[in-house]
């Protein structure tokens, strides 16, 4: 399955458009990640635990979207959009949403 943020795939012709597909993943921030992120904010540097969690959530959402596309008979998804939202009463959760157009190339 080819996944692309562009509306086309270079050198390939889209033969059929099968519809919009999407995937979502929600991750919660745990107290230890929050503690270490707070320390990093004070002393500087990157919050590696958050970055890994975010990458994992993005990958889960992309996989879910690709599975939906495969069920429609697609072999690619184009025009992918990735959105991030903070959720929860105390903003303790992060939602990653991806969507795109399932196509046959």
C-alpha positions, 0 to 999 in steps of 0.5 A: 500500500502506497501512502502519500500526502500528495494528490498523485503518485509520480509516474503512476496514473490513478485509475479509480477513486474509491472514497475517503478513508481515515484512521484515529489513535488516542494516546494518554500521557502518563505521569512519568512522561509528564514529569520528565517533560517538565524537567526537560522544559526547564533545562532544555532538550527534547522530550523523547518519550513524548516523541516516541508516543506521538510517532507510535500513535501516528503509525497506528492511525496510518495503519488503520487508514491503510486497512480501510483502504485495502478493504475497499480494494485500493493499493494506495492512499493519496492526499493524506492529511494528518491532524493532532488534537489535545483531548480530555479535561486536563488535556491529558490525551492526544488524538492523531487523525489521518485521512486520505483518498483510497485509489487504485493506481 
